[in-house]
Amino acid sequence: MKKLTRHQYPTAPVTNLRREMDRIFNELIPFSWRLDEGDTDITMWSPTTDMIETDNEYLVEVDLPGMSKKDITINCQDNVLSIEGERKRESKEEHNGYLRNERYFGTFKRAIMLPASILDDKIKATFKEGVLRVTVPKAEKSKRKTVAID
């Protein structure tokens, strides 16, 4: 009786390149950078962010689960909205039983370029249930107007 064996096709160089690129991008998703320098585990991560435009304002929503508002700083200068903070590990204890660890800790900074026609002195922010909402009102001249057709 003959044994069945799986036929191995030769791997094309393009396939090898694609696998390597997939491996590299899989390590970066969700857009995090890990900089391990000896014992100082410095991690930068980037929280998921949505930006919504309405007729009267821009709304920026940032997912920051596990953080408190005292760990977050918001600035607006030269029409750049900067949101930065740090999520700290609750303990430095290592758990050898992890099968997968996807939560990111460390510092983050998001900078969002806003149009010139905003009211930066009227920006408001709320933080509830791990979601930061920053409301940026539009200046009167940038509000959308409907034009009637004659």
N, C-alpha and C positions, 0 to 999 in steps of 0.2 A: 504494500500500500504506500502510495506517495503522500508526503506531507504537503499541505498547502502553505506557501510562503507568499508574503506580500511583496509585490514588485516595487523596487525603489527607483523612481525616476531621477535622473540627474537634476540637481538643483541649478537653476539658471542664476547668473550673477545678479540679475535684477531682483529676483525673488529674495536672495540673501540680503540685498540692500533694503528692500521693503521691510523684511522682518526686523532688521536692525533699527530702521527709522520708527517702526511701530513700537518697538521696545523703548526707545528714547522718549517718544511722545506719551506713551502710557505712564512713564515715570513723572512727567511734568503735569499731567492732568490732575486736579483742576488748577492749573496755572500756579503751581507752588515751586519754590526753589529751596532746596535744603543745602545748607552750607555747614558741614560738620568740620569743625576745627579742633581736633583733639577732644578734650573733655568739655569744651564749651559748645554745646549743641545749639547753634543759632539757626532758627528756622524763620523764613519769611513766607507768608502765604497771602493769598488774595481772596477775600470773601466774595461770594456771588452778589452781583449788583444789577438792579434794573433801573432804567431811567425812562420816565414817562413824561410826555409833553401834553398839556391840555391848552385850552385857549388862554388861560390866565396864569399858568405857572408850570414849572418843571418839578417833578417829584422824583427823588432818588431814594430807592429802597435798597438797604444793604442787610443781608442775613448775617447776624453775629450771635449765634446761639452760644449760651454759656458765658456770655460777657455781661458786665454791668456798665451803666452809663459813665461811671467814674474812670473806666479804662479806655474811653473813646474821646478823641479830640477832633473838632470840626473847625476848619478855617476857610475863609474865602478872601482871596487877594488876586487882583488883576484878572478877574473872571475865571479863576481856577478854584473849584471847590475841592478841598483836601479833607479826607477822612482817614484818620490813623488811630492806631491803638495797639493793644497787646493782649493776647489771650494767654493766660498763664496756666501751666499744669498744676493740678490740685496737689500732686505729690510727685516726688522724683523716684518713687518706687518702680522698679522694673518688674513687669509681669511676663514670665516666660511662657505662659499659656496662651498668648495672643495668637490667633489664627490670621487676623487681619487688623491693621490699625490705620484708619483713614482720617481720623480727626487731626486737624492741624493746630499747633500751638506756636506762639511766638509773635513777632510784630508784623503789622501790615500797614500799608499806605495805599490809598486810592486817590488819584487826582483826576478830576473831571473838568474838562474845559467847557465853560458855559458861554452862551452868546453875550455880546457886549450890552445888550438891552435887558438887564435884570435889575431888580431892586435889592442889592446885596445887604442893605441895612435892615431888610424885613425878612431875612431868611429865618425859618423856624425849624426845629428838630424835635422829634419825639422818639422815645425808645420803649417798646413794649413787646414782651414775649420774644425777645431775641431778634427783633426786626427794627432797624433804625430807619426812620422816615425823615428825609430832609426836604422841606418845601421851599422852593426858590421862586418868588413872584416875578412875573414878567413886567417890564416897564410898559406904560401905556402905548408907546409907539411900536412895540413888537407884537402886540396882541393881534390875532387874526381877525380880519374884517371881511364880511361878505359884501360883494359888490353886485348890485342889481344890474341886469342886462336890459338896456332900453330897446 
